[in-house]
Amino acid sequence: MGQELKIHNNLSRKKETFVPIEPGKVKFYSCGPTTYDYLHIGNARAFVVGDLFNRVLKSFGYDVTFVRNFTDVDDKIIARAKEVGKDAIEFADHWVNEVKKDMESLGMKPATHTPKVSETMPEIIQMIQDIIKNGSGYVVDGEVLFNVPTMKDYGKLSKKDIDGLQSGIRVEVDAHKKHPTDFVLWKPAKEGEASWDSPWGKGRPGWHIECSAMAKKFLGPTLDLHHGGIDLMFPHHENEIAQSEAANQCNFCNNWVHNEFLNFGTEKMSKSLGNVITIRKFVEAYGGQVLRHVLLSVHYRARLEWTDEVLQRAIDEVRRIHEFVVETQSYKAQGSAPVPLEIANCIEKMKDELANDFNSAGALGQYFTFLRFVKNAKDSLSEAALKQVHATNEFMKEVIGLINAEPSKVLKQFQKNEQDTSGTDIDASYIEQLIEERKVAKSSKNWARADEIRNELTAKKVVLKDNPDGSTDWKIQG
Ligand SMILES: [Zn+2]
């Protein structure tokens, strides 16, 4: 833990030096997805940012226990499962597996624990009992509610006060509530719905209680770090704090971090807008590395507007990085000059950026400075310098994940996209055939025929690039 890590803590709204409860260990919770469909790319930001935090904390030497849940019990899941005539838990489980595939495709490392609500019922029920016992929960007709005014500092994260919240709520809505801001901990199940036995009858938990219960189960009563999208700050995180502090009678979490939205155009990207681009579809089209790059090329607290330019820039940068990595693998050591500072210091500079509230954008900038330097100096790098080049690439891969484990695969996908002939009246095998014919023409110095072939291909939007080794690449002009 040589280096000090600064984190913008939303409890204080200030950047603070991160001090875990137990030296060297971090208890980290991140709110996970509700699984009933393919997730859209807007969801990916929270996952990739949580993955970044996990990786960076580990690289700073912390022993991280990272919990990310799956919400597999939820009104939307029950409704969707009913539509397709399936058991709600099995239906949700299918989507848990699909979401896991998406997470892998975004280069996410596994969390330490990925609990599901359906597997946490005893802990959820126990926590609700503790809340009731401690005077913050009450039962009305099989429903358990949390009595918000019992928590004197309710609103400390979202900076809302109970009086302000109360005036914004229509009083007639829930006459059975003691206070308009009270929220559900446990609700009775309707006939035929997935339900669990409880001291209050068959039912299921409200949304917020699951995270409090899972956090306690795997991390104990007090966490070092809790993360989620900014939309979860209120009411979800505020209610998590209220529940956990009422049940455990101690502080719930010392540091709260929230990532901003990924906006599509000028409106918040959400399914209801119809701007559905699923992670799955995106990855099929461009590869997960491109989406990861888009999401980490800006600071997690900055708003990110999705535009064609943002996408194109990410594609270009991912290509540059991966071409560079492949290229450096064939660099040969020259002489014994000392390792240039630009190479020797890059990892430290990237670490400094990451230590400053996980500034992945800053770290990426440092990496590109390094990349440009290395490319210019490639013919004069000693063995020691090359070793450091590889170590820097390894850091980029392991700690930020902006280098794929298989760089050539990433490049192949780009090539596949560029060689998509579906919008043209020429096919790939004919192009390959003409390229071969041109090669033969050139070797027999038949320049007229070689030019003719190039012109024919150009007219059909096929762009040729001759490589120094005599091979020729082609792509369809975009
Ligand atoms: Zn949560």
Boltz pocket constraint, residues with backbone or C-beta under 6 A from the ligand:
constraints:
  - pocket:
      binder: B
      contacts: [[A, 30], [A, 31], [A, 32], [A, 208], [A, 211], [A, 228], [A, 236], [A, 240]]
      max_distance: 6.0
